[in-house]
Amino acid sequence: MMNKTFFTLFIIALAFLGLNSLFTMNERQQGLVLQFGEPKRVIQSSGLHFKLPLIQNVVRYDVRILEYDLPIEEVIAVDKKRMLIDSFTRFKIIDPLEFYKTVGTESSVRNRLNSNVISSLRRVVGRVTLEELLSEERSKIMEDIKVEVNNEASRFGIEVVDIRIRRADLPEANSQAIYERMISERVREAKEFRAKGSEIAQKIRAEADKERTVILAEATKKSEILKGEGESESVNIYANAFKQDPDFYSFYRSMQAYGNVLGEDGTTMILSPDSEFLEFFNNSKGGR
């Protein structure tokens, strides 16, 4: 009976030791086998693995990219502009052994990275202007920060994959000052546009007046030419008429003279019978 009990206990002990000597790693994990706190073996492959029961234990780390948010930090650019930077960092554990020796846990490495990233952020941003930070140059700036941080992070067995600025805001006092400066700038631009508009309008009016003067001068010139041509034609017609019938032409000229003297206001003119105005009638063969 005792032998049977002993055998049962032996089987249970073997099963317990067997279960405690086997462990698994999935594809998202890597780890270390520790013996009394000292690293004995690095595990970076998934599947079933063996360890000494009772005296060895396993520490697991994530092989995926880890992300954490940095606290909002105030930095000063090279042009003395203050900014509130909201950023985040992505990293992964590439050397579990070095990671365990230097920081041990993910929370510890976050604290170490936090100080390194903020220091690099202040140094790099302190070499650029606010305009550069808010432009397409931001990607290069963040790459410079990542290179600086990785020089230090490699000692912890990690690699910083990415550092990004989520937001870059101005402190309240700076925002108000920039807002007021923007208003002043817009007012100045509006005045410049109005002044340019007035100048252009004045030029257009001057050009229009000039064209009007030229057109009127051309029209007057043409009218004088036409008038002269008409008077010349009239003289020619009168001359031809005079040649054909001098008596009629003299009679016509006398009628014009009477009309010019008398006008249209009912003026009465008394003439002597031997007046030159009546010469045509006195000499006319058909007169009474």
C-alpha positions as MATLAB code, in Angstrom:
seq = 'MMNKTFFTLFIIALAFLGLNSLFTMNERQQGLVLQFGEPKRVIQSSGLHFKLPLIQNVVRYDVRILEYDLPIEEVIAVDKKRMLIDSFTRFKIIDPLEFYKTVGTESSVRNRLNSNVISSLRRVVGRVTLEELLSEERSKIMEDIKVEVNNEASRFGIEVVDIRIRRADLPEANSQAIYERMISERVREAKEFRAKGSEIAQKIRAEADKERTVILAEATKKSEILKGEGESESVNIYANAFKQDPDFYSFYRSMQAYGNVLGEDGTTMILSPDSEFLEFFNNSKGGR';
ca = [
       0.000    0.000    0.000;
       2.849    2.392    0.880;
       4.640    1.568   -2.339;
       1.540    2.472   -4.327;
       1.171    5.779   -2.471;
       4.856    6.581   -2.977;
       4.580    5.800   -6.661;
       1.556    8.073   -6.996;
       3.372   10.928   -5.274;
       6.402   10.324   -7.461;
       4.253   10.533  -10.606;
       2.623   13.757   -9.352;
       6.043   15.225   -8.578;
       7.337   14.302  -12.014;
       4.260   15.852  -13.635;
       4.690   19.016  -11.575;
       8.362   19.284  -12.479;
       7.592   18.568  -16.102;
       4.941   21.238  -16.274;
       7.263   23.725  -14.597;
      10.106   22.938  -16.952;
       8.136   23.652  -20.151;
       6.912   27.034  -21.376;
       5.745   28.558  -24.649;
       6.453   31.775  -26.515;
       3.991   33.128  -29.093;
       4.975   35.112  -32.189;
       4.423   38.434  -30.382;
       6.834   37.602  -27.548;
      10.529   37.309  -26.750;
      12.127   36.760  -23.384;
      14.844   35.639  -21.026;
      15.339   32.568  -18.898;
      16.532   33.701  -15.460;
      18.148   31.671  -12.738;
      18.000   33.347   -9.362;
      17.649   36.676  -11.175;
      20.601   36.128  -13.508;
      19.957   35.867  -17.277;
      20.846   32.417  -18.611;
      19.313   32.296  -22.059;
      17.639   34.615  -24.596;
      14.452   33.338  -26.245;
      13.500   35.108  -29.493;
      11.601   32.333  -31.267;
       8.038   31.203  -30.749;
       7.090   27.660  -29.710;
       7.754   25.268  -26.813;
      10.887   25.803  -24.704;
      12.547   24.169  -21.689;
      13.826   25.548  -18.392;
      14.938   24.095  -15.093;
      11.977   23.783  -12.796;
      11.793   25.749   -9.550;
      15.147   27.501   -9.922;
      14.546   29.180  -13.274;
      11.812   31.543  -14.420;
      10.922   33.350  -17.654;
      10.594   37.100  -18.339;
       8.621   38.003  -21.457;
       8.824   41.157  -23.578;
       6.756   42.353  -26.516;
       8.376   42.195  -29.960;
       5.838   44.617  -31.439;
       6.329   48.352  -31.804;
       5.358   50.084  -28.570;
       4.025   53.608  -28.364;
       3.752   56.120  -25.574;
       2.798   59.798  -25.326;
       5.276   62.348  -24.095;
       4.072   65.064  -21.716;
       3.414   68.430  -23.359;
       6.676   70.339  -23.293;
       7.411   74.047  -23.819;
      10.412   74.642  -26.082;
      12.040   77.774  -27.512;
      12.961   78.042  -31.197;
      16.039   79.834  -32.489;
      13.918   82.922  -33.260;
      12.912   83.072  -29.570;
       9.375   81.839  -30.251;
       7.922   79.634  -27.524;
       5.906   76.553  -28.447;
       3.968   73.878  -26.613;
       4.931   70.543  -28.223;
       2.598   67.533  -27.949;
       4.507   64.507  -29.259;
       4.664   60.712  -29.086;
       7.373   58.058  -29.523;
       7.338   54.572  -31.031;
      10.029   52.057  -30.102;
      10.718   48.309  -30.016;
      12.910   46.023  -27.915;
      15.657   44.565  -30.114;
      17.973   43.167  -27.418;
      16.075   41.584  -24.485;
      19.280   40.857  -22.564;
      20.564   44.446  -22.689;
      17.071   45.705  -22.022;
      16.837   43.577  -18.865;
      20.268   44.639  -17.608;
      19.761   48.395  -18.114;
      16.077   49.165  -17.526;
      14.318   45.881  -16.806;
      10.711   46.923  -17.452;
       8.752   48.872  -20.036;
       7.689   51.500  -17.494;
      11.337   52.142  -16.619;
      12.391   52.521  -20.222;
       9.554   54.987  -20.820;
      10.933   57.194  -18.058;
      14.450   57.011  -19.506;
      13.222   57.692  -23.030;
      11.077   60.557  -21.808;
      14.087   62.536  -20.564;
      16.169   61.680  -23.659;
      13.469   62.660  -26.150;
      12.693   65.936  -24.370;
      16.397   66.854  -24.222;
      16.869   66.119  -27.930;
      13.639   67.937  -28.754;
      14.860   71.073  -27.003;
      18.293   70.925  -28.644;
      17.076   70.349  -32.204;
      14.098   72.732  -32.052;
      16.427   75.328  -30.521;
      18.345   75.324  -33.826;
      15.345   75.996  -36.110;
      12.723   78.715  -36.491;
       9.026   78.463  -35.763;
       8.289   78.749  -39.487;
      10.578   75.788  -40.274;
       8.983   73.677  -37.545;
       5.506   74.317  -38.963;
       6.560   73.748  -42.586;
       7.558   70.699  -44.632;
      10.918   70.820  -42.834;
       9.251   69.226  -39.801;
       9.917   65.677  -41.079;
      13.669   66.322  -41.303;
      13.653   67.962  -37.868;
      11.950   64.940  -36.320;
      14.399   62.621  -38.096;
      17.293   64.533  -36.512;
      15.652   64.125  -33.099;
      15.191   60.390  -33.700;
      18.867   59.957  -34.636;
      19.959   61.737  -31.458;
      17.621   59.675  -29.273;
      18.703   56.379  -30.884;
      22.337   57.103  -30.062;
      21.338   56.923  -26.414;
      18.511   54.364  -26.723;
      20.787   51.679  -28.183;
      22.346   51.334  -24.717;
      18.974   50.118  -23.436;
      18.552   47.421  -26.072;
      15.777   49.321  -27.856;
      15.372   51.094  -31.186;
      13.294   54.256  -31.551;
      11.274   53.758  -34.715;
       9.519   57.092  -34.884;
       9.071   60.389  -33.054;
       6.206   62.604  -34.133;
       4.823   65.985  -33.157;
       1.090   65.652  -32.782;
       0.529   69.366  -32.191;
       2.672   72.487  -31.875;
       0.755   75.288  -30.195;
       1.777   78.717  -29.056;
       1.368   79.767  -25.431;
      -1.638   82.002  -24.816;
       0.418   85.207  -24.614;
       2.249   84.404  -27.864;
      -0.986   83.465  -29.614;
      -2.566   86.799  -28.699;
       0.498   88.737  -29.849;
       0.606   86.868  -33.160;
      -3.146   87.349  -33.601;
      -2.782   91.108  -33.116;
       0.191   91.192  -35.476;
      -1.835   89.299  -38.092;
      -4.644   91.853  -37.766;
      -2.167   94.716  -38.203;
      -0.660   92.984  -41.218;
      -4.068   92.464  -42.819;
      -4.989   96.121  -42.209;
      -1.705   97.217  -43.796;
      -2.294   94.939  -46.802;
      -5.840   96.281  -47.179;
      -4.521   99.869  -47.204;
      -1.912   98.937  -49.791;
      -4.529   97.269  -51.991;
      -6.805  100.333  -51.721;
      -3.924  102.664  -52.553;
      -2.926  100.535  -55.548;
      -6.570  100.417  -56.635;
      -6.850  104.208  -56.438;
      -3.612  104.586  -58.401;
      -4.805  102.189  -61.097;
      -8.201  103.948  -61.239;
      -6.476  107.318  -61.627;
      -4.311  105.945  -64.441;
      -7.382  104.521  -66.169;
      -9.199  107.867  -65.880;
      -6.141  109.717  -67.191;
      -5.871  107.314  -70.135;
      -9.594  107.707  -70.821;
      -9.330  111.523  -70.721;
      -6.314  111.361  -73.017;
      -8.131  109.105  -75.475;
     -11.187  111.388  -75.293;
      -9.030  114.437  -76.089;
      -7.372  112.626  -78.976;
     -10.717  111.432  -80.361;
     -12.226  114.936  -80.090;
      -9.162  116.447  -81.758;
      -9.331  113.893  -84.566;
     -13.066  114.513  -84.970;
     -12.567  118.291  -85.016;
      -9.756  117.904  -87.515;
     -11.879  115.721  -89.777;
     -14.857  118.061  -89.463;
     -12.707  121.076  -90.388;
     -11.320  119.150  -93.321;
     -14.812  118.205  -94.461;
     -16.026  121.750  -93.887;
     -13.157  123.119  -95.957;
     -13.811  120.582  -98.674;
     -17.497  121.529  -98.622;
     -16.762  125.241  -98.811;
     -14.295  124.613 -101.605;
     -16.907  122.597 -103.449;
     -19.456  125.345 -102.811;
     -17.090  127.980 -104.231;
     -16.523  125.832 -107.283;
     -20.250  125.402 -107.761;
     -20.830  129.160 -107.378;
     -17.960  129.887 -109.761;
     -19.358  127.522 -112.363;
     -22.810  129.021 -111.919;
     -21.397  132.530 -112.287;
     -19.684  131.571 -115.492;
     -22.870  130.099 -116.911;
     -25.193  132.994 -115.913;
     -23.463  136.042 -114.438;
     -26.717  138.000 -114.162;
     -28.447  135.323 -112.113;
     -25.398  134.975 -109.904;
     -25.392  138.726 -109.255;
     -29.116  138.543 -108.468;
     -28.517  135.655 -106.046;
     -25.704  137.488 -104.294;
     -27.923  140.551 -103.951;
     -30.628  138.418 -102.344;
     -28.082  137.049  -99.904;
     -26.956  140.540  -99.046;
     -30.576  141.658  -98.457;
     -31.126  138.652  -96.243;
     -27.983  139.334  -94.189;
     -28.951  142.973  -93.691;
     -32.595  142.452  -92.859;
     -32.256  139.253  -90.853;
     -35.302  137.495  -89.385;
     -36.365  140.024  -86.736;
     -38.697  142.045  -89.001;
     -36.227  144.864  -89.712;
     -37.402  147.420  -92.294;
     -34.906  149.110  -94.578;
     -35.747  152.178  -96.697;
     -33.685  152.487  -99.846;
     -33.302  155.139 -102.493;
     -34.446  154.128 -105.990;
     -30.912  154.540 -107.251;
     -29.385  152.471 -104.412;
     -26.833  149.815 -105.336;
     -29.066  147.241 -103.643;
     -31.737  147.924 -106.302;
     -29.296  147.995 -109.164;
     -30.250  144.528 -110.358;
     -33.969  145.362 -110.388;
     -33.382  148.658 -112.146;
     -31.311  146.958 -114.834;
     -33.536  143.875 -115.097;
     -35.320  143.608 -118.365;
     -38.243  141.812 -116.871;
     -38.777  144.230 -113.951;
     -41.688  146.676 -113.581;
];
